[in-house]
Amino acid sequence: MDTKAFKRSLNHSETYHRKGFGHEAEVSGLMQSEYQSDLIQQIRSQQGTLQRGEVTIRLAEAFGFCWGVERAVAMAYETRQHFPTEQIWITNEIIHNPSVNQQLREMRVEFIQVIEGEKDFSGVQSGDVVILPAFGASVQEMQLLNDRGCTIVDTTCPWVSKVWNTVEKHKKNSYTSIIHGKYNHEETVATSSFAGVYLIVLNLAQAQYVSDYILQGGNRDEFLAKFSNACSVGFDPDRDLQQVGIANQTTMLKGETEQIGKLFEHTMLKKYGPAQLNQHFLSFNTICDATQERQDAMFQLVEDQLDLMVVIGGYNSSNTTHLQEIAVERGIPSYHIDSADRIGSGNRVEHKPLHRELETQLNWLPDGEITVGITSGASTPDRVVEAVIEQIFAIKAAPVC
């Protein structure tokens, strides 16, 4: 399939929309009342610090809603305003935040169900309106919806679209796209659908395995078993790793993406020499500015003297998980929660440690004066952050029984 030609034709369709519908003022008021917070604005104006009783809150310099997320949510709200009676679907969570997605459900936006690992589009009819989320959608999904005669509202973040353009360049020049990401994350699923030949690596360790195979060869069957869910159909490591280009899921750790890019640049330099490097290696900067800013702010925050760290965001949010990793690597007690509802009376919290299921921690807030670091993923509204902070203050103000 010529994905570039398909996208070009879609862009010229009267039933495909990449912008709002002229309801910006009304939607802006709704979003401000539902998602913004006077308390968070106050803390920002005080250099990110608020002290109340025994608790000092230290907010990361950059956190919460990014421009791409805010744009996607606003477009979803505008879609309901513009199509007040039509059946509206969304192919996935608009963003990885439970409160925002619940709000859309209350606005009568239906979510495509996943049955046995596959999305069920059987209920979508011609004339229905379908929203593509901030992470994007695969070419195959877009083609299905277009063929079915749906109105498509595409809220894909422009940074994600930039990655798609990058893998299109790889494909045009017969380079294999090595994508730093999670093979089952919806953004990476969408990105790989625009690629030609591709291989998805989760981390630096997997990238090193691929690099070693390029330089030294190895067990082909073992390689294919290792990446069975993370490569294009018919992938052959002996054939398809001679020319490689680098791309990434925009929410991955910036530093690791850069390391992976450098690793493959050095690998191809070693194998083919400096004169042939450009014929075997391509790299474009596809690291999202917002993701980078939030990670940089987190690195700065964990340099402070913190007693503990609270990271707020959806449990399936990749960028939030990576913020959590930064705190864990610094040895700071850290709690990943998706809402203030996870904080219960009696100084208890239900949280998700890295790579584990939900756990309940008793007496998670230490006695005496404490400094709590706070950050949130790019899909988390300020009002959710406010609610978490108020819960922490309430626990520390409660009398000891």
C-alpha positions as YAML, in Angstrom:
chain: A
units: angstrom
residues:
- id: 1
  name: MET
  ca: [0.00, 0.00, 0.00]
- id: 2
  name: ASP
  ca: [1.22, 3.50, -0.86]
- id: 3
  name: THR
  ca: [0.61, 5.05, 2.56]
- id: 4
  name: LYS
  ca: [1.81, 8.48, 1.50]
- id: 5
  name: ALA
  ca: [-0.64, 8.59, -1.42]
- id: 6
  name: PHE
  ca: [-3.46, 7.39, 0.82]
- id: 7
  name: LYS
  ca: [-2.79, 10.11, 3.40]
- id: 8
  name: ARG
  ca: [-2.61, 12.70, 0.63]
- id: 9
  name: SER
  ca: [-6.00, 11.65, -0.72]
- id: 10
  name: LEU
  ca: [-7.45, 11.59, 2.80]
- id: 11
  name: ASN
  ca: [-6.23, 15.14, 3.42]
- id: 12
  name: HIS
  ca: [-8.27, 16.32, 0.42]
- id: 13
  name: SER
  ca: [-11.44, 14.53, 1.51]
- id: 14
  name: GLU
  ca: [-14.40, 16.61, 2.73]
- id: 15
  name: THR
  ca: [-15.06, 14.05, 5.47]
- id: 16
  name: TYR
  ca: [-11.55, 14.25, 6.98]
- id: 17
  name: HIS
  ca: [-10.77, 16.97, 9.54]
- id: 18
  name: ARG
  ca: [-7.44, 17.90, 11.12]
- id: 19
  name: LYS
  ca: [-8.59, 21.20, 12.62]
- id: 20
  name: GLY
  ca: [-11.38, 22.35, 14.92]
- id: 21
  name: PHE
  ca: [-14.84, 23.44, 13.87]
- id: 22
  name: GLY
  ca: [-14.94, 27.03, 15.09]
- id: 23
  name: HIS
  ca: [-16.15, 26.39, 18.63]
- id: 24
  name: GLU
  ca: [-12.85, 27.35, 20.27]
- id: 25
  name: ALA
  ca: [-14.25, 29.95, 22.67]
- id: 26
  name: GLU
  ca: [-16.97, 27.71, 24.08]
- id: 27
  name: VAL
  ca: [-14.67, 24.70, 24.36]
- id: 28
  name: SER
  ca: [-11.93, 26.79, 25.99]
- id: 29
  name: GLY
  ca: [-14.34, 27.78, 28.75]
- id: 30
  name: LEU
  ca: [-15.39, 24.18, 29.32]
- id: 31
  name: MET
  ca: [-11.83, 22.92, 29.49]
- id: 32
  name: GLN
  ca: [-10.77, 25.69, 31.84]
- id: 33
  name: SER
  ca: [-13.56, 24.88, 34.29]
- id: 34
  name: GLU
  ca: [-12.96, 21.12, 34.12]
- id: 35
  name: TYR
  ca: [-9.20, 20.81, 33.94]
- id: 36
  name: GLN
  ca: [-7.39, 23.94, 35.13]
- id: 37
  name: SER
  ca: [-6.55, 24.79, 38.74]
- id: 38
  name: ASP
  ca: [-6.10, 28.07, 40.62]
- id: 39
  name: LEU
  ca: [-3.96, 26.29, 43.22]
- id: 40
  name: ILE
  ca: [-1.54, 25.00, 40.59]
- id: 41
  name: GLN
  ca: [-1.28, 28.49, 39.09]
- id: 42
  name: GLN
  ca: [-0.50, 29.80, 42.57]
- id: 43
  name: ILE
  ca: [2.27, 27.24, 43.08]
- id: 44
  name: ARG
  ca: [3.73, 28.02, 39.66]
- id: 45
  name: SER
  ca: [3.84, 31.72, 40.59]
- id: 46
  name: GLN
  ca: [5.79, 30.79, 43.75]
- id: 47
  name: GLN
  ca: [8.66, 29.11, 41.92]
- id: 48
  name: GLY
  ca: [6.95, 25.74, 42.18]
- id: 49
  name: THR
  ca: [6.86, 25.58, 45.98]
- id: 50
  name: LEU
  ca: [3.98, 25.56, 48.47]
- id: 51
  name: GLN
  ca: [4.31, 24.97, 52.21]
- id: 52
  name: ARG
  ca: [1.36, 24.18, 54.45]
- id: 53
  name: GLY
  ca: [1.82, 22.82, 57.95]
- id: 54
  name: GLU
  ca: [4.44, 20.08, 57.93]
- id: 55
  name: VAL
  ca: [4.31, 19.61, 54.17]
- id: 56
  name: THR
  ca: [6.35, 21.35, 51.50]
- id: 57
  name: ILE
  ca: [5.27, 20.64, 47.93]
- id: 58
  name: ARG
  ca: [7.83, 20.95, 45.14]
- id: 59
  name: LEU
  ca: [6.36, 20.93, 41.65]
- id: 60
  name: ALA
  ca: [8.43, 20.07, 38.61]
- id: 61
  name: GLU
  ca: [9.01, 23.08, 36.38]
- id: 62
  name: ALA
  ca: [7.26, 21.36, 33.45]
- id: 63
  name: PHE
  ca: [4.47, 18.82, 33.95]
- id: 64
  name: GLY
  ca: [0.95, 17.96, 32.95]
- id: 65
  name: PHE
  ca: [-1.00, 18.72, 29.78]
- id: 66
  name: CYS
  ca: [1.23, 19.29, 26.78]
- id: 67
  name: TRP
  ca: [0.13, 21.25, 23.72]
- id: 68
  name: GLY
  ca: [-0.59, 18.14, 21.66]
- id: 69
  name: VAL
  ca: [-2.77, 16.61, 24.38]
- id: 70
  name: GLU
  ca: [-4.66, 19.85, 25.01]
- id: 71
  name: ARG
  ca: [-5.24, 20.19, 21.26]
- id: 72
  name: ALA
  ca: [-6.58, 16.61, 21.00]
- id: 73
  name: VAL
  ca: [-8.99, 17.01, 23.92]
- id: 74
  name: ALA
  ca: [-10.21, 20.39, 22.62]
- id: 75
  name: MET
  ca: [-10.83, 18.88, 19.17]
- id: 76
  name: ALA
  ca: [-12.82, 16.04, 20.74]
- id: 77
  name: TYR
  ca: [-14.96, 18.56, 22.64]
- id: 78
  name: GLU
  ca: [-15.44, 20.60, 19.46]
- id: 79
  name: THR
  ca: [-16.49, 17.47, 17.60]
- id: 80
  name: ARG
  ca: [-19.39, 16.92, 19.98]
- id: 81
  name: GLN
  ca: [-20.34, 20.60, 19.72]
- id: 82
  name: HIS
  ca: [-20.29, 20.42, 15.92]
- id: 83
  name: PHE
  ca: [-22.09, 17.08, 15.66]
- id: 84
  name: PRO
  ca: [-24.63, 17.30, 18.52]
- id: 85
  name: THR
  ca: [-26.82, 14.37, 17.44]
- id: 86
  name: GLU
  ca: [-24.50, 12.13, 15.41]
- id: 87
  name: GLN
  ca: [-23.03, 8.87, 16.67]
- id: 88
  name: ILE
  ca: [-19.44, 9.63, 17.66]
- id: 89
  name: TRP
  ca: [-16.77, 6.97, 18.20]
- id: 90
  name: ILE
  ca: [-13.14, 7.11, 19.22]
- id: 91
  name: THR
  ca: [-10.69, 4.40, 18.17]
- id: 92
  name: ASN
  ca: [-8.81, 4.41, 21.46]
- id: 93
  name: GLU
  ca: [-8.47, 6.48, 24.61]
- id: 94
  name: ILE
  ca: [-8.15, 10.11, 23.48]
- id: 95
  name: ILE
  ca: [-5.19, 10.35, 25.88]
- id: 96
  name: HIS
  ca: [-3.99, 8.12, 28.71]
- id: 97
  name: ASN
  ca: [-5.97, 9.73, 31.50]
- id: 98
  name: PRO
  ca: [-9.02, 8.07, 33.09]
- id: 99
  name: SER
  ca: [-10.83, 11.27, 34.10]
- id: 100
  name: VAL
  ca: [-10.58, 12.82, 30.63]
- id: 101
  name: ASN
  ca: [-11.78, 9.64, 28.93]
- id: 102
  name: GLN
  ca: [-14.68, 9.36, 31.40]
- id: 103
  name: GLN
  ca: [-15.67, 12.91, 30.57]
- id: 104
  name: LEU
  ca: [-15.91, 11.97, 26.88]
- id: 105
  name: ARG
  ca: [-18.07, 8.97, 27.74]
- id: 106
  name: GLU
  ca: [-20.42, 11.32, 29.59]
- id: 107
  name: MET
  ca: [-20.54, 13.39, 26.38]
- id: 108
  name: ARG
  ca: [-21.87, 10.26, 24.58]
- id: 109
  name: VAL
  ca: [-18.63, 9.43, 22.79]
- id: 110
  name: GLU
  ca: [-18.40, 5.65, 22.33]
- id: 111
  name: PHE
  ca: [-15.04, 3.86, 22.57]
- id: 112
  name: ILE
  ca: [-14.24, 1.10, 20.08]
- id: 113
  name: GLN
  ca: [-14.11, -2.13, 22.05]
- id: 114
  name: VAL
  ca: [-11.16, -4.50, 21.94]
- id: 115
  name: ILE
  ca: [-12.20, -8.16, 21.74]
- id: 116
  name: GLU
  ca: [-9.48, -10.83, 22.07]
- id: 117
  name: GLY
  ca: [-6.81, -8.28, 21.21]
- id: 118
  name: GLU
  ca: [-8.58, -6.91, 18.12]
- id: 119
  name: LYS
  ca: [-10.62, -3.73, 17.77]
- id: 120
  name: ASP
  ca: [-14.25, -4.38, 16.89]
- id: 121
  name: PHE
  ca: [-15.44, -1.85, 14.30]
- id: 122
  name: SER
  ca: [-18.64, -3.79, 13.54]
- id: 123
  name: GLY
  ca: [-20.86, -1.15, 15.17]
- id: 124
  name: VAL
  ca: [-19.44, 1.74, 13.15]
- id: 125
  name: GLN
  ca: [-21.80, 2.78, 10.37]
- id: 126
  name: SER
  ca: [-21.56, 5.01, 7.31]
- id: 127
  name: GLY
  ca: [-22.08, 8.62, 8.37]
- id: 128
  name: ASP
  ca: [-20.80, 8.06, 11.91]
- id: 129
  name: VAL
  ca: [-18.14, 10.42, 13.22]
- id: 130
  name: VAL
  ca: [-14.90, 8.75, 14.35]
- id: 131
  name: ILE
  ca: [-12.18, 10.51, 16.37]
- id: 132
  name: LEU
  ca: [-8.58, 9.37, 16.00]
- id: 133
  name: PRO
  ca: [-6.73, 9.93, 19.31]
- id: 134
  name: ALA
  ca: [-3.59, 11.93, 20.04]
- id: 135
  name: PHE
  ca: [-1.45, 8.80, 19.54]
- id: 136
  name: GLY
  ca: [-2.80, 8.40, 16.00]
- id: 137
  name: ALA
  ca: [-4.27, 5.36, 14.29]
- id: 138
  name: SER
  ca: [-2.86, 2.81, 11.89]
- id: 139
  name: VAL
  ca: [-3.17, 3.27, 8.15]
- id: 140
  name: GLN
  ca: [-5.36, 0.17, 8.04]
- id: 141
  name: GLU
  ca: [-7.82, 1.67, 10.54]
- id: 142
  name: MET
  ca: [-7.97, 4.95, 8.64]
- id: 143
  name: GLN
  ca: [-8.58, 3.12, 5.38]
- id: 144
  name: LEU
  ca: [-11.36, 1.02, 6.93]
- id: 145
  name: LEU
  ca: [-13.12, 4.10, 8.28]
- id: 146
  name: ASN
  ca: [-12.69, 6.00, 5.04]
- id: 147
  name: ASP
  ca: [-14.04, 3.10, 2.98]
- id: 148
  name: ARG
  ca: [-17.01, 2.80, 5.34]
- id: 149
  name: GLY
  ca: [-17.98, 6.42, 4.68]
- id: 150
  name: CYS
  ca: [-17.26, 7.80, 8.15]
- id: 151
  name: THR
  ca: [-16.42, 11.39, 9.01]
- id: 152
  name: ILE
  ca: [-12.89, 11.25, 10.46]
- id: 153
  name: VAL
  ca: [-11.66, 13.77, 13.03]
- id: 154
  name: ASP
  ca: [-7.90, 13.30, 13.32]
- id: 155
  name: THR
  ca: [-6.41, 14.64, 16.58]
- id: 156
  name: THR
  ca: [-3.02, 12.97, 16.05]
- id: 157
  name: CYS
  ca: [-0.27, 14.99, 17.72]
- id: 158
  name: PRO
  ca: [1.91, 16.74, 15.11]
- id: 159
  name: TRP
  ca: [4.99, 15.30, 16.80]
- id: 160
  name: VAL
  ca: [3.66, 11.81, 16.09]
- id: 161
  name: SER
  ca: [2.96, 12.81, 12.49]
- id: 162
  name: LYS
  ca: [6.58, 13.98, 12.27]
- id: 163
  name: VAL
  ca: [7.75, 10.47, 13.15]
- id: 164
  name: TRP
  ca: [5.45, 9.04, 10.46]
- id: 165
  name: ASN
  ca: [7.10, 11.35, 7.91]
- id: 166
  name: THR
  ca: [10.48, 10.06, 9.07]
- id: 167
  name: VAL
  ca: [9.64, 6.39, 8.53]
- id: 168
  name: GLU
  ca: [8.17, 7.31, 5.13]
- id: 169
  name: LYS
  ca: [11.62, 8.70, 4.22]
- id: 170
  name: HIS
  ca: [13.23, 5.48, 5.41]
- id: 171
  name: LYS
  ca: [10.84, 3.47, 3.25]
- id: 172
  name: LYS
  ca: [11.39, 5.64, 0.19]
- id: 173
  name: ASN
  ca: [15.14, 5.01, 0.36]
- id: 174
  name: SER
  ca: [14.86, 1.30, 1.26]
- id: 175
  name: TYR
  ca: [16.11, 1.73, 4.83]
- id: 176
  name: THR
  ca: [14.80, -0.47, 7.60]
- id: 177
  name: SER
  ca: [13.15, 1.63, 10.33]
- id: 178
  name: ILE
  ca: [14.46, 0.78, 13.78]
- id: 179
  name: ILE
  ca: [11.78, 2.17, 16.08]
- id: 180
  name: HIS
  ca: [12.56, 2.77, 19.76]
- id: 181
  name: GLY
  ca: [9.25, 2.00, 21.43]
- id: 182
  name: LYS
  ca: [6.82, -0.55, 22.83]
- id: 183
  name: TYR
  ca: [5.56, -2.79, 20.04]
- id: 184
  name: ASN
  ca: [1.99, -2.96, 21.43]
- id: 185
  name: HIS
  ca: [1.66, 0.76, 22.24]
- id: 186
  name: GLU
  ca: [-0.92, 2.36, 19.96]
- id: 187
  name: GLU
  ca: [1.49, 5.07, 18.84]
- id: 188
  name: THR
  ca: [4.11, 2.56, 17.78]
- id: 189
  name: VAL
  ca: [1.45, 0.39, 16.10]
- id: 190
  name: ALA
  ca: [0.44, 3.44, 14.06]
- id: 191
  name: THR
  ca: [4.04, 4.42, 13.27]
- id: 192
  name: SER
  ca: [4.99, 0.93, 12.12]
- id: 193
  name: SER
  ca: [1.98, 0.88, 9.79]
- id: 194
  name: PHE
  ca: [3.56, 3.76, 7.85]
- id: 195
  name: ALA
  ca: [6.95, 2.04, 7.68]
- id: 196
  name: GLY
  ca: [8.14, -0.40, 5.09]
- id: 197
  name: VAL
  ca: [10.52, -2.84, 6.74]
- id: 198
  name: TYR
  ca: [10.77, -2.20, 10.48]
- id: 199
  name: LEU
  ca: [12.15, -3.53, 13.76]
- id: 200
  name: ILE
  ca: [10.99, -2.28, 17.17]
- id: 201
  name: VAL
  ca: [13.47, -2.21, 20.06]
- id: 202
  name: LEU
  ca: [12.24, -1.59, 23.58]
- id: 203
  name: ASN
  ca: [15.46, -0.41, 25.20]
- id: 204
  name: LEU
  ca: [19.22, -0.08, 24.91]
- id: 205
  name: ALA
  ca: [19.76, -3.75, 25.79]
- id: 206
  name: GLN
  ca: [17.67, -4.90, 22.82]
- id: 207
  name: ALA
  ca: [19.39, -2.35, 20.59]
- id: 208
  name: GLN
  ca: [22.78, -3.74, 21.67]
- id: 209
  name: TYR
  ca: [21.60, -7.25, 20.76]
- id: 210
  name: VAL
  ca: [20.72, -6.02, 17.25]
- id: 211
  name: SER
  ca: [24.02, -4.16, 16.98]
- id: 212
  name: ASP
  ca: [25.95, -7.30, 17.90]
- id: 213
  name: TYR
  ca: [24.04, -9.24, 15.26]
- id: 214
  name: ILE
  ca: [24.92, -6.66, 12.61]
- id: 215
  name: LEU
  ca: [28.61, -6.81, 13.46]
- id: 216
  name: GLN
  ca: [29.07, -10.46, 14.35]
- id: 217
  name: GLY
  ca: [26.10, -12.34, 12.95]
- id: 218
  name: GLY
  ca: [24.24, -14.78, 15.17]
- id: 219
  name: ASN
  ca: [21.40, -17.24, 15.45]
- id: 220
  name: ARG
  ca: [18.75, -16.08, 12.98]
- id: 221
  name: ASP
  ca: [15.97, -18.18, 14.53]
- id: 222
  name: GLU
  ca: [16.76, -16.85, 17.98]
- id: 223
  name: PHE
  ca: [16.69, -13.29, 16.63]
- id: 224
  name: LEU
  ca: [13.30, -13.78, 14.97]
- id: 225
  name: ALA
  ca: [11.87, -15.40, 18.10]
- id: 226
  name: LYS
  ca: [13.09, -12.49, 20.22]
- id: 227
  name: PHE
  ca: [11.40, -9.92, 17.98]
- id: 228
  name: SER
  ca: [8.47, -12.05, 16.81]
- id: 229
  name: ASN
  ca: [5.92, -9.37, 17.75]
- id: 230
  name: ALA
  ca: [8.16, -6.44, 16.93]
- id: 231
  name: CYS
  ca: [9.09, -6.63, 13.26]
- id: 232
  name: SER
  ca: [7.51, -6.39, 9.83]
- id: 233
  name: VAL
  ca: [6.17, -9.47, 8.08]
- id: 234
  name: GLY
  ca: [8.95, -11.47, 6.44]
- id: 235
  name: PHE
  ca: [11.70, -9.64, 8.32]
- id: 236
  name: ASP
  ca: [15.14, -11.17, 7.70]
- id: 237
  name: PRO
  ca: [17.94, -9.88, 9.96]
- id: 238
  name: ASP
  ca: [20.61, -11.03, 7.50]
- id: 239
  name: ARG
  ca: [19.04, -9.00, 4.70]
- id: 240
  name: ASP
  ca: [17.21, -6.14, 6.41]
- id: 241
  name: LEU
  ca: [19.86, -4.73, 8.74]
- id: 242
  name: GLN
  ca: [22.26, -3.48, 6.07]
- id: 243
  name: GLN
  ca: [20.59, -0.05, 5.86]
- id: 244
  name: VAL
  ca: [18.87, 1.34, 8.95]
- id: 245
  name: GLY
  ca: [17.09, 4.53, 9.95]
- id: 246
  name: ILE
  ca: [16.17, 5.56, 13.50]
- id: 247
  name: ALA
  ca: [12.71, 6.59, 14.71]
- id: 248
  name: ASN
  ca: [10.99, 6.53, 18.09]
- id: 249
  name: GLN
  ca: [7.77, 6.47, 20.03]
- id: 250
  name: THR
  ca: [7.60, 10.10, 21.12]
- id: 251
  name: THR
  ca: [7.05, 9.29, 24.81]
- id: 252
  name: MET
  ca: [10.19, 7.21, 25.35]
- id: 253
  name: LEU
  ca: [13.09, 8.44, 27.46]
- id: 254
  name: LYS
  ca: [14.94, 11.04, 25.43]
- id: 255
  name: GLY
  ca: [18.37, 9.99, 26.67]
- id: 256
  name: GLU
  ca: [17.82, 6.35, 25.76]
- id: 257
  name: THR
  ca: [16.56, 7.23, 22.26]
- id: 258
  name: GLU
  ca: [19.71, 9.31, 21.74]
- id: 259
  name: GLN
  ca: [21.90, 6.47, 23.00]
- id: 260
  name: ILE
  ca: [20.23, 4.02, 20.63]
- id: 261
  name: GLY
  ca: [20.75, 6.38, 17.72]
- id: 262
  name: LYS
  ca: [24.43, 6.79, 18.56]
- id: 263
  name: LEU
  ca: [24.83, 3.03, 19.01]
- id: 264
  name: PHE
  ca: [23.57, 2.27, 15.50]
- id: 265
  name: GLU
  ca: [25.55, 5.13, 14.01]
- id: 266
  name: HIS
  ca: [28.75, 3.69, 15.53]
- id: 267
  name: THR
  ca: [27.70, 0.18, 14.50]
- id: 268
  name: MET
  ca: [27.29, 1.09, 10.84]
- id: 269
  name: LEU
  ca: [30.44, 3.22, 10.94]
- id: 270
  name: LYS
  ca: [32.39, 0.26, 12.24]
- id: 271
  name: LYS
  ca: [30.91, -2.14, 9.71]
- id: 272
  name: TYR
  ca: [30.99, 0.02, 6.58]
- id: 273
  name: GLY
  ca: [33.49, 2.81, 7.30]
- id: 274
  name: PRO
  ca: [33.03, 6.59, 7.29]
- id: 275
  name: ALA
  ca: [32.84, 6.90, 3.50]
- id: 276
  name: GLN
  ca: [29.83, 4.57, 3.34]
- id: 277
  name: LEU
  ca: [28.06, 5.64, 6.56]
- id: 278
  name: ASN
  ca: [25.38, 7.78, 4.89]
- id: 279
  name: GLN
  ca: [24.45, 4.87, 2.61]
- id: 280
  name: HIS
  ca: [23.75, 2.66, 5.62]
- id: 281
  name: PHE
  ca: [22.47, 4.97, 8.38]
- id: 282
  name: LEU
  ca: [19.79, 7.70, 8.61]
- id: 283
  name: SER
  ca: [18.76, 9.66, 11.67]
- id: 284
  name: PHE
  ca: [16.34, 12.55, 12.15]
- id: 285
  name: ASN
  ca: [15.41, 14.26, 15.42]
- id: 286
  name: THR
  ca: [11.95, 12.96, 16.31]
- id: 287
  name: ILE
  ca: [12.09, 13.50, 20.08]
- id: 288
  name: CYS
  ca: [8.97, 15.37, 21.25]
- id: 289
  name: ASP
  ca: [9.76, 18.77, 22.80]
- id: 290
  name: ALA
  ca: [7.08, 18.37, 25.49]
- id: 291
  name: THR
  ca: [8.32, 14.92, 26.51]
- id: 292
  name: GLN
  ca: [11.86, 16.25, 26.63]
- id: 293
  name: GLU
  ca: [10.86, 19.26, 28.76]
- id: 294
  name: ARG
  ca: [9.03, 17.10, 31.30]
- id: 295
  name: GLN
  ca: [11.91, 14.65, 31.57]
- id: 296
  name: ASP
  ca: [14.45, 17.47, 31.93]
- id: 297
  name: ALA
  ca: [12.29, 19.06, 34.64]
- id: 298
  name: MET
  ca: [12.09, 15.73, 36.46]
- id: 299
  name: PHE
  ca: [15.86, 15.29, 36.35]
- id: 300
  name: GLN
  ca: [16.15, 18.77, 37.87]
- id: 301
  name: LEU
  ca: [13.53, 18.11, 40.56]
- id: 302
  name: VAL
  ca: [15.09, 14.88, 41.84]
- id: 303
  name: GLU
  ca: [18.30, 16.81, 42.57]
- id: 304
  name: ASP
  ca: [16.39, 18.50, 45.43]
- id: 305
  name: GLN
  ca: [16.18, 17.01, 48.91]
- id: 306
  name: LEU
  ca: [12.91, 15.12, 48.57]
- id: 307
  name: ASP
  ca: [11.44, 12.72, 51.09]
- id: 308
  name: LEU
  ca: [9.26, 11.13, 48.44]
- id: 309
  name: MET
  ca: [8.00, 11.61, 44.90]
- id: 310
  name: VAL
  ca: [4.45, 11.41, 43.56]
- id: 311
  name: VAL
  ca: [4.03, 10.84, 39.83]
- id: 312
  name: ILE
  ca: [0.49, 11.35, 38.55]
- id: 313
  name: GLY
  ca: [-0.84, 9.89, 35.32]
- id: 314
  name: GLY
  ca: [-2.55, 6.97, 33.66]
- id: 315
  name: TYR
  ca: [-1.01, 3.58, 34.37]
- id: 316
  name: ASN
  ca: [-0.83, 2.90, 30.63]
- id: 317
  name: SER
  ca: [0.84, 6.26, 29.97]
- id: 318
  name: SER
  ca: [4.34, 5.67, 28.64]
- id: 319
  name: ASN
  ca: [5.61, 9.19, 29.31]
- id: 320
  name: THR
  ca: [4.35, 9.01, 32.92]
- id: 321
  name: THR
  ca: [6.07, 5.67, 33.50]
- id: 322
  name: HIS
  ca: [9.36, 7.12, 32.28]
- id: 323
  name: LEU
  ca: [9.05, 10.00, 34.75]
- id: 324
  name: GLN
  ca: [8.61, 7.39, 37.46]
- id: 325
  name: GLU
  ca: [11.78, 5.62, 36.28]
- id: 326
  name: ILE
  ca: [13.82, 8.79, 36.85]
- id: 327
  name: ALA
  ca: [12.78, 8.97, 40.51]
- id: 328
  name: VAL
  ca: [13.34, 5.24, 41.06]
- id: 329
  name: GLU
  ca: [16.83, 5.41, 39.56]
- id: 330
  name: ARG
  ca: [17.66, 8.15, 42.08]
- id: 331
  name: GLY
  ca: [16.53, 5.93, 44.96]
- id: 332
  name: ILE
  ca: [13.70, 8.28, 45.96]
- id: 333
  name: PRO
  ca: [10.58, 6.58, 47.38]
- id: 334
  name: SER
  ca: [8.15, 7.10, 44.54]
- id: 335
  name: TYR
  ca: [4.43, 6.53, 44.06]
- id: 336
  name: HIS
  ca: [2.73, 6.40, 40.65]
- id: 337
  name: ILE
  ca: [-1.01, 7.08, 41.00]
- id: 338
  name: ASP
  ca: [-3.62, 7.93, 38.39]
- id: 339
  name: SER
  ca: [-5.88, 10.08, 40.57]
- id: 340
  name: ALA
  ca: [-6.41, 11.44, 44.07]
- id: 341
  name: ASP
  ca: [-8.88, 8.60, 44.67]
- id: 342
  name: ARG
  ca: [-5.86, 6.31, 45.14]
- id: 343
  name: ILE
  ca: [-5.01, 8.16, 48.36]
- id: 344
  name: GLY
  ca: [-7.12, 6.83, 51.21]
- id: 345
  name: SER
  ca: [-7.75, 7.76, 54.81]
- id: 346
  name: GLY
  ca: [-5.44, 6.39, 57.44]
- id: 347
  name: ASN
  ca: [-2.31, 7.40, 55.50]
- id: 348
  name: ARG
  ca: [-2.59, 4.73, 52.83]
- id: 349
  name: VAL
  ca: [-2.04, 4.86, 49.08]
- id: 350
  name: GLU
  ca: [-2.78, 2.47, 46.23]
- id: 351
  name: HIS
  ca: [0.00, 2.89, 43.70]
- id: 352
  name: LYS
  ca: [1.75, 1.11, 40.84]
- id: 353
  name: PRO
  ca: [5.45, 0.33, 41.31]
- id: 354
  name: LEU
  ca: [7.50, 0.01, 38.14]
- id: 355
  name: HIS
  ca: [6.76, -3.21, 36.21]
- id: 356
  name: ARG
  ca: [4.39, -4.47, 38.92]
- id: 357
  name: GLU
  ca: [0.67, -4.53, 39.60]
- id: 358
  name: LEU
  ca: [-1.13, -2.16, 41.96]
- id: 359
  name: GLU
  ca: [-0.06, -2.32, 45.59]
- id: 360
  name: THR
  ca: [-1.35, -0.70, 48.79]
- id: 361
  name: GLN
  ca: [1.18, 1.07, 50.98]
- id: 362
  name: LEU
  ca: [0.36, 1.96, 54.58]
- id: 363
  name: ASN
  ca: [1.95, 4.93, 56.35]
- id: 364
  name: TRP
  ca: [3.39, 6.15, 53.07]
- id: 365
  name: LEU
  ca: [3.72, 9.75, 54.27]
- id: 366
  name: PRO
  ca: [6.48, 9.94, 56.93]
- id: 367
  name: ASP
  ca: [5.95, 11.61, 60.30]
- id: 368
  name: GLY
  ca: [7.15, 15.15, 60.86]
- id: 369
  name: GLU
  ca: [8.12, 17.73, 58.27]
- id: 370
  name: ILE
  ca: [8.36, 16.36, 54.73]
- id: 371
  name: THR
  ca: [9.14, 17.62, 51.24]
- id: 372
  name: VAL
  ca: [7.11, 15.97, 48.50]
- id: 373
  name: GLY
  ca: [8.07, 16.19, 44.84]
- id: 374
  name: ILE
  ca: [5.15, 16.26, 42.41]
- id: 375
  name: THR
  ca: [5.04, 15.77, 38.67]
- id: 376
  name: SER
  ca: [2.47, 14.50, 36.20]
- id: 377
  name: GLY
  ca: [2.40, 12.99, 32.75]
- id: 378
  name: ALA
  ca: [1.48, 14.91, 29.63]
- id: 379
  name: SER
  ca: [-2.09, 13.58, 29.77]
- id: 380
  name: THR
  ca: [-2.86, 14.73, 33.33]
- id: 381
  name: PRO
  ca: [-5.02, 17.83, 33.95]
- id: 382
  name: ASP
  ca: [-3.90, 20.36, 36.58]
- id: 383
  name: ARG
  ca: [-7.13, 19.79, 38.51]
- id: 384
  name: VAL
  ca: [-6.11, 16.16, 39.13]
- id: 385
  name: VAL
  ca: [-2.73, 17.35, 40.44]
- id: 386
  name: GLU
  ca: [-4.50, 19.82, 42.74]
- id: 387
  name: ALA
  ca: [-6.71, 17.06, 44.16]
- id: 388
  name: VAL
  ca: [-3.65, 14.92, 44.94]
- id: 389
  name: ILE
  ca: [-1.89, 17.81, 46.72]
- id: 390
  name: GLU
  ca: [-4.99, 18.57, 48.81]
- id: 391
  name: GLN
  ca: [-5.24, 14.91, 49.82]
- id: 392
  name: ILE
  ca: [-1.62, 14.94, 51.00]
- id: 393
  name: PHE
  ca: [-2.23, 18.10, 53.03]
- id: 394
  name: ALA
  ca: [-5.37, 16.56, 54.54]
- id: 395
  name: ILE
  ca: [-3.58, 13.38, 55.67]
- id: 396
  name: LYS
  ca: [-0.75, 15.29, 57.32]
- id: 397
  name: ALA
  ca: [-3.22, 17.65, 59.03]
- id: 398
  name: ALA
  ca: [-5.33, 14.78, 60.41]
- id: 399
  name: PRO
  ca: [-4.91, 14.07, 64.15]
- id: 400
  name: VAL
  ca: [-3.10, 10.86, 65.10]
- id: 401
  name: CYS
  ca: [-5.54, 8.36, 66.67]
...
